[in-house]
Amino acid sequence: MQNLYLKNVATLKMKSELCTGCGKCLEVCPHNVFLMKDSKAVILDKDRCMECGACAKNCAFNAIEVKQGVGCAFAIIMGWLTGSEPNCDCSGNSGGSCC
């Protein structure tokens, strides 16, 4: 089973020109967000990202950006803790900023 979070809101970004293909992001990502293609890491499915930040912290070449602890990760964790549906305030109705 694959984990999918809120659609099209993850802050994950890949700068392919900085990627050296070391594969560290593939090793540390708990949700298999990345794969190797043409000797470089690429994002397989951004909606799998829970924004934990492991990939960015382990990328020695700064090829990955993610705002750790915002958006989906926070929404999913709070949903689990409270038994409610995830809500990352992207609707704009709450006055919060979008993920």
MDTraj code that builds the backbone (N, CA, C; nanometers):
import mdtraj as md
import numpy as np

residues = "MET GLN ASN LEU TYR LEU LYS ASN VAL ALA THR LEU LYS MET LYS SER GLU LEU CYS THR GLY CYS GLY LYS CYS LEU GLU VAL CYS PRO HIS ASN VAL PHE LEU MET LYS ASP SER LYS ALA VAL ILE LEU ASP LYS ASP ARG CYS MET GLU CYS GLY ALA CYS ALA LYS ASN CYS ALA PHE ASN ALA ILE GLU VAL LYS GLN GLY VAL GLY CYS ALA PHE ALA ILE ILE MET GLY TRP LEU THR GLY SER GLU PRO ASN CYS ASP CYS SER GLY ASN SER GLY GLY SER CYS CYS".split()
xyz = np.array([
    [0.0840, -0.1185, 0.0000],
    [0.0000, 0.0000, 0.0000],
    [0.0880, 0.1241, 0.0000],
    [0.0522, 0.2222, -0.0773],
    [0.1316, 0.3437, -0.0865],
    [0.0646, 0.4544, -0.0086],
    [0.1451, 0.5333, 0.0630],
    [0.0919, 0.6461, 0.1379],
    [0.0781, 0.7658, 0.0461],
    [-0.0398, 0.8221, 0.0399],
    [-0.0632, 0.9459, -0.0332],
    [-0.1234, 1.0450, 0.0642],
    [-0.0798, 1.1664, 0.0554],
    [-0.1280, 1.2686, 0.1459],
    [-0.2145, 1.3667, 0.0680],
    [-0.2246, 1.4869, 0.1126],
    [-0.3070, 1.5844, 0.0436],
    [-0.2460, 1.6126, -0.0932],
    [-0.3279, 1.6151, -0.1945],
    [-0.2802, 1.6290, -0.3328],
    [-0.2235, 1.7678, -0.3624],
    [-0.1101, 1.7671, -0.4323],
    [-0.0482, 1.8886, -0.4871],
    [-0.0174, 1.9980, -0.3854],
    [0.0193, 1.9610, -0.2634],
    [0.0538, 2.0631, -0.1648],
    [0.1933, 2.0465, -0.1050],
    [0.2601, 1.9348, -0.1269],
    [0.3926, 1.9133, -0.0692],
    [0.4898, 2.0197, -0.1199],
    [0.5772, 2.0655, -0.0311],
    [0.6730, 2.1709, -0.0643],
    [0.8015, 2.1167, -0.1273],
    [0.8092, 1.9888, -0.1515],
    [0.9280, 1.9232, -0.2046],
    [0.9660, 1.9748, -0.3427],
    [1.0948, 2.0100, -0.3585],
    [1.1476, 2.0554, -0.4878],
    [1.2827, 1.9901, -0.5110],
    [1.3094, 1.9536, -0.6354],
    [1.4358, 1.8905, -0.6737],
    [1.5062, 1.9788, -0.7755],
    [1.6327, 2.0104, -0.7477],
    [1.7158, 2.0853, -0.8425],
    [1.8062, 1.9848, -0.9119],
    [1.7599, 1.9336, -1.0245],
    [1.8311, 1.8245, -1.0924],
    [1.9719, 1.8628, -1.1355],
    [1.9961, 1.9906, -1.1616],
    [2.1296, 2.0315, -1.2031],
    [2.2330, 2.0170, -1.0905],
    [2.1873, 2.0103, -0.9648],
    [2.2777, 1.9935, -0.8515],
    [2.2923, 1.8473, -0.8077],
    [2.2041, 1.7612, -0.8556],
    [2.2060, 1.6198, -0.8155],
    [2.3261, 1.5490, -0.8783],
    [2.3980, 1.4733, -0.7938],
    [2.5135, 1.3966, -0.8418],
    [2.4820, 1.2479, -0.8570],
    [2.3611, 1.2088, -0.8170],
    [2.3220, 1.0695, -0.8283],
    [2.3744, 0.9810, -0.7176],
    [2.4049, 1.0381, -0.6021],
    [2.4594, 0.9585, -0.4910],
    [2.3566, 0.8601, -0.4354],
    [2.2281, 0.8911, -0.4489],
    [2.1224, 0.8007, -0.4044],
    [2.0877, 0.8074, -0.2573],
    [2.1462, 0.9014, -0.1833],
    [2.1191, 0.9117, -0.0399],
    [1.9711, 0.9408, -0.0131],
    [1.9086, 1.0219, -0.0993],
    [1.7666, 1.0539, -0.0793],
    [1.6801, 0.9286, -0.0901],
    [1.7162, 0.8375, -0.1792],
    [1.6427, 0.7121, -0.1931],
    [1.6563, 0.6272, -0.0672],
    [1.7741, 0.6307, -0.0067],
    [1.8002, 0.5520, 0.1140],
    [1.7201, 0.6009, 0.2337],
    [1.7074, 0.7331, 0.2491],
    [1.6477, 0.7871, 0.3712],
    [1.4985, 0.8174, 0.3607],
    [1.4436, 0.8233, 0.2415],
    [1.3022, 0.8576, 0.2264],
    [1.2136, 0.7422, 0.2736],
    [1.1271, 0.7667, 0.3725],
    [1.0431, 0.6587, 0.4245],
    [0.9260, 0.6206, 0.3334],
    [0.8995, 0.7003, 0.2296],
    [0.7832, 0.6747, 0.1447],
    [0.8162, 0.6568, -0.0030],
    [0.9422, 0.6281, -0.0341],
    [0.9839, 0.6006, -0.1721],
    [0.9384, 0.7083, -0.2697],
    [0.9666, 0.8326, -0.2356],
    [0.9290, 0.9456, -0.3194],
    [1.0204, 0.9566, -0.4420],
    [1.1451, 0.9099, -0.4285],
    [1.2454, 0.9279, -0.5335],
    [1.2775, 0.7970, -0.6052],
    [1.3308, 0.8120, -0.7266],
    [1.3885, 0.6994, -0.7993],
    [1.5061, 0.7519, -0.8798],
    [1.5924, 0.6614, -0.9244],
    [1.7070, 0.6997, -1.0059],
    [1.6690, 0.6886, -1.1526],
    [1.7025, 0.7916, -1.2285],
    [1.6777, 0.7931, -1.3719],
    [1.7949, 0.8646, -1.4373],
    [1.8579, 0.7995, -1.5317],
    [1.9738, 0.8570, -1.6006],
    [2.0797, 0.9052, -1.5017],
    [2.1065, 0.8237, -1.4010],
    [2.2102, 0.8498, -1.2993],
    [2.1833, 0.9723, -1.2123],
    [2.0570, 1.0113, -1.2005],
    [2.0180, 1.1208, -1.1111],
    [1.8888, 1.0831, -1.0402],
    [1.8722, 1.1371, -0.9201],
    [1.7479, 1.1162, -0.8472],
    [1.6400, 1.2064, -0.9063],
    [1.5207, 1.1531, -0.9165],
    [1.4054, 1.2301, -0.9613],
    [1.2890, 1.2015, -0.8671],
    [1.1959, 1.2936, -0.8625],
    [1.0770, 1.2748, -0.7793],
    [0.9811, 1.1836, -0.8539],
    [0.9519, 1.0701, -0.7951],
    [0.8593, 0.9733, -0.8528],
    [0.7156, 1.0194, -0.8340],
    [0.6811, 1.0559, -0.7108],
    [0.5446, 1.0987, -0.6796],
    [0.5484, 1.1948, -0.5620],
    [0.5361, 1.3222, -0.5898],
    [0.5425, 1.4269, -0.4882],
    [0.4343, 1.4107, -0.3816],
    [0.3209, 1.3530, -0.4193],
    [0.2107, 1.3365, -0.3237],
    [0.2388, 1.2304, -0.2173],
    [0.3454, 1.1543, -0.2322],
    [0.3857, 1.0589, -0.1281],
    [0.4644, 1.1272, -0.0166],
    [0.5144, 1.2482, -0.0422],
    [0.6024, 1.3190, 0.0518],
    [0.5265, 1.3640, 0.1757],
    [0.5811, 1.3295, 0.2937],
    [0.5219, 1.3745, 0.4189],
    [0.5995, 1.4909, 0.4793],
    [0.6954, 1.5439, 0.4027],
    [0.7732, 1.6614, 0.4413],
    [0.8506, 1.6412, 0.5711],
    [0.9073, 1.5223, 0.5886],
    [0.9865, 1.4967, 0.7092],
    [1.1223, 1.5657, 0.7033],
    [1.1728, 1.5910, 0.5824],
    [1.2986, 1.6618, 0.5664],
    [1.4227, 1.5746, 0.5600],
    [1.4073, 1.4435, 0.5713],
    [1.5237, 1.3535, 0.5709],
    [1.6042, 1.3644, 0.4422],
    [1.5366, 1.3760, 0.3307],
    [1.6064, 1.3836, 0.2014],
    [1.6930, 1.5084, 0.1925],
    [1.6377, 1.6220, 0.2283],
    [1.7114, 1.7484, 0.2201],
    [1.8281, 1.7509, 0.3180],
    [1.8060, 1.6992, 0.4387],
    [1.9123, 1.6977, 0.5389],
    [2.0284, 1.6081, 0.4979],
    [2.0001, 1.5047, 0.4211],
    [2.1031, 1.4099, 0.3817],
    [2.1610, 1.4352, 0.2435],
    [2.1163, 1.5396, 0.1766],
    [2.1698, 1.5735, 0.0447],
    [2.2867, 1.6706, 0.0623],
    [2.4070, 1.6207, 0.0408],
    [2.5276, 1.7020, 0.0578],
    [2.5428, 1.8075, -0.0512],
    [2.4607, 1.8000, -0.1535],
    [2.4753, 1.8886, -0.2688],
    [2.3626, 1.9912, -0.2796],
    [2.2760, 1.9967, -0.1776],
    [2.1640, 2.0922, -0.1728],
    [2.0739, 2.0852, -0.2961],
    [2.0544, 1.9648, -0.3463],
    [1.9697, 1.9467, -0.4642],
    [1.8226, 1.9347, -0.4282],
    [1.7933, 1.9191, -0.3003],
    [1.6545, 1.8986, -0.2561],
    [1.6149, 2.0068, -0.1572],
    [1.4953, 2.0598, -0.1770],
    [1.4367, 2.1564, -0.0841],
    [1.3028, 2.1035, -0.0375],
    [1.2763, 2.1170, 0.0903],
    [1.1447, 2.0846, 0.1454],
    [1.1293, 2.1626, 0.2750],
    [1.0132, 2.2185, 0.2955],
    [0.9856, 2.2903, 0.4199],
    [0.9407, 2.1871, 0.5218],
    [1.0344, 2.1473, 0.6052],
    [1.0086, 2.0433, 0.7037],
    [0.9087, 2.0909, 0.8089],
    [0.8126, 2.0044, 0.8407],
    [0.7187, 2.0325, 0.9476],
    [0.6037, 2.1245, 0.9114],
    [0.5811, 2.1469, 0.7827],
    [0.4672, 2.2286, 0.7419],
    [0.3776, 2.1455, 0.6519],
    [0.2654, 2.1995, 0.6166],
    [0.1806, 2.1353, 0.5168],
    [0.1323, 1.9982, 0.5576],
    [0.1515, 1.9035, 0.4681],
    [0.0938, 1.7706, 0.4835],
    [0.1410, 1.6965, 0.6073],
    [0.2702, 1.7003, 0.6359],
    [0.3212, 1.6234, 0.7501],
    [0.2488, 1.6644, 0.8779],
    [0.2405, 1.7924, 0.9026],
    [0.1714, 1.8424, 1.0210],
    [0.0242, 1.8039, 1.0185],
    [-0.0396, 1.8214, 0.9028],
    [-0.1821, 1.7910, 0.8905],
    [-0.2101, 1.6432, 0.9147],
    [-0.1279, 1.5558, 0.8577],
    [-0.1477, 1.4122, 0.8745],
    [-0.1284, 1.3719, 1.0198],
    [-0.0213, 1.4193, 1.0818],
    [0.0067, 1.3841, 1.2210],
    [-0.1049, 1.4322, 1.3127],
    [-0.1501, 1.5556, 1.2937],
    [-0.2592, 1.6070, 1.3771],
    [-0.3887, 1.5301, 1.3525],
    [-0.4123, 1.4896, 1.2289],
    [-0.5293, 1.4083, 1.1989],
    [-0.5254, 1.2752, 1.2724],
    [-0.4057, 1.2118, 1.2709],
    [-0.3905, 1.0845, 1.3424],
    [-0.4130, 1.1036, 1.4926],
    [-0.3540, 1.2102, 1.5481],
    [-0.3635, 1.2328, 1.6922],
    [-0.5045, 1.2672, 1.7375],
    [-0.5770, 1.3399, 1.6554],
    [-0.7107, 1.3845, 1.6950],
    [-0.8233, 1.2995, 1.6362],
    [-0.7875, 1.2078, 1.5447],
    [-0.8899, 1.1259, 1.4811],
    [-0.9732, 1.2026, 1.3799],
    [-0.9202, 1.3120, 1.3287],
    [-0.9948, 1.3948, 1.2345],
    [-0.9321, 1.3866, 1.0957],
    [-0.9987, 1.4463, 0.9984],
    [-0.9462, 1.4531, 0.8625],
    [-0.8297, 1.5513, 0.8582],
    [-0.7257, 1.5207, 0.7806],
    [-0.6133, 1.6140, 0.7682],
    [-0.6573, 1.7473, 0.7089],
    [-0.6023, 1.8561, 0.7631],
    [-0.6325, 1.9888, 0.7124],
    [-0.5071, 2.0739, 0.7255],
    [-0.4492, 2.1137, 0.6125],
    [-0.3267, 2.1950, 0.6178],
    [-0.3558, 2.3412, 0.5874],
    [-0.4822, 2.3809, 0.5922],
    [-0.5240, 2.5201, 0.5734],
    [-0.4947, 2.5749, 0.4345],
    [-0.4869, 2.4897, 0.3353],
    [-0.4602, 2.5366, 0.1993],
    [-0.5830, 2.5960, 0.1318],
    [-0.6982, 2.5783, 0.1913],
    [-0.8204, 2.6277, 0.1290],
    [-0.8304, 2.7785, 0.1307],
    [-0.7558, 2.8411, 0.2206],
    [-0.7611, 2.9872, 0.2310],
    [-0.8733, 3.0345, 0.3220],
    [-0.9601, 2.9439, 0.3667],
    [-1.0739, 2.9833, 0.4516],
    [-1.0335, 3.0170, 0.5942],
    [-0.9190, 2.9676, 0.6373],
    [-0.8801, 2.9883, 0.7753],
    [-0.7909, 3.1101, 0.7958],
    [-0.7534, 3.1734, 0.6866],
    [-0.6641, 3.2888, 0.6976],
    [-0.5183, 3.2491, 0.7012],
    [-0.4885, 3.1188, 0.7048],
    [-0.3501, 3.0731, 0.7061],
    [-0.2914, 3.0789, 0.5678],
    [-0.1596, 3.0698, 0.5614],
    [-0.0954, 3.0710, 0.4309],
    [-0.0989, 2.9322, 0.3712],
    [-0.0940, 2.9245, 0.2390],
    [-0.0971, 2.7960, 0.1706],
    [0.0345, 2.7236, 0.1876],
    [0.0280, 2.5927, 0.1878],
    [0.1485, 2.5106, 0.2002],
    [0.2412, 2.5410, 0.0869],
])
top = md.Topology()
chain = top.add_chain()
for i, resn in enumerate(residues, 1):
    res = top.add_residue(resn, chain, resSeq=i)
    for name in ("N", "CA", "C"):
        top.add_atom(name, md.element.get_by_symbol(name[0]), res)
traj = md.Trajectory(xyz[None], top)
